[in-house]
């Protein structure tokens, strides 16, 4: 089975830090924050094998960029596959205005 190298962009890491910060400090639930962060990180690591199992998004411009969206609880992990690498570009709260955040 083919294995891919998973790369997380600085933007995606910053998104994950924001998730942690919001849950830990705004919602005052540091244990929940670490658990959520870990679930997202673990889900990202599953992309080492068969990242194609998630279909390419239908909307443009994501479709033409071959962007995929992995759902983890209430969060969306966006990534692309390039040769032997999976590149995670964003980790966003699924209920936020994702369309405008992806364009930004």
C-alpha positions in Angstrom: 0.0 0.0 0.0 1.4 3.4 -1.0 2.3 5.7 1.9 2.3 9.5 1.6 4.3 12.1 3.5 1.9 14.4 5.4 2.9 18.0 5.5 1.0 20.6 7.6 1.3 24.2 6.4 2.1 27.0 8.9 -1.5 28.2 8.3 -3.0 24.9 9.2 -0.8 24.7 12.4 -2.0 28.2 13.3 -5.6 27.1 12.8 -5.0 24.1 15.1 -3.5 26.4 17.7 -6.6 28.6 17.5 -8.9 25.6 18.0 -6.9 24.7 21.1 -6.8 28.2 22.4 -10.5 28.8 21.9 -11.6 25.6 23.7 -9.0 25.9 26.5 -9.2 29.6 27.3 -12.5 31.0 25.9 -14.6 27.9 26.8 -12.4 27.2 29.8 -12.0 23.5 29.0 -8.3 22.7 28.7 -8.7 18.9 28.8 -11.3 19.0 26.1 -9.0 21.3 24.0 -6.2 18.8 24.2 -8.5 15.9 23.3 -9.9 17.8 20.3 -6.5 18.8 19.1 -5.4 15.1 19.4 -8.4 13.9 17.4 -7.6 16.3 14.6 -3.9 15.4 14.6 -4.7 11.7 14.6 -7.2 12.1 11.7 -4.5 14.0 9.8 -2.1 11.2 10.3 -4.5 8.7 8.8 -4.0 10.5 5.5 -0.6 8.8 5.2 -2.5 5.9 3.6 -5.4 6.2 1.0 -5.9 10.0 1.2 -7.8 9.6 -2.1 -10.7 8.0 0.0 -12.0 11.6 0.5 -13.4 12.9 -2.7 -12.4 16.2 -4.3 -14.8 19.1 -3.3 -17.5 20.1 -5.8 -17.3 23.9 -5.4 -14.9 26.1 -7.3 -12.2 27.1 -6.9 -11.6 24.2 -4.6 -12.5 21.6 -7.3 -9.9 22.9 -9.8 -7.3 22.9 -7.0 -8.3 19.3 -6.2 -8.9 20.2 -2.6 -10.4 17.6 -0.3 -12.2 18.0 3.0 -11.9 15.6 5.9 -14.4 16.0 8.7 -13.3 15.6 12.3 -16.0 16.2 14.8 -17.1 19.8 14.1 -13.9 20.7 12.2 -12.9 20.5 8.6 -9.3 19.5 7.5 -8.6 20.7 4.0 -5.8 19.1 2.0 -4.4 18.5 -1.4 -2.5 15.5 -2.8 0.7 16.4 -4.7 2.8 13.5 -5.9 3.8 11.5 -2.8 2.7 14.2 -0.3 -0.5 15.2 1.4 -0.5 18.9 2.2 -2.9 20.1 4.9 -3.7 23.7 4.1 -6.4 24.6 6.6 -8.2 23.4 9.7 -11.5 25.3 10.2 -14.5 25.1 12.4 -17.2 23.6 10.1 -19.9 26.1 11.2 -17.8 29.1 10.4 -17.9 30.9 7.0 -15.5 28.4 5.4 -15.9 29.7 1.9 -14.6 33.2 2.7 -11.9 31.9 5.0 -10.6 29.6 2.3 -10.5 32.4 -0.2 -8.5 34.6 2.3 
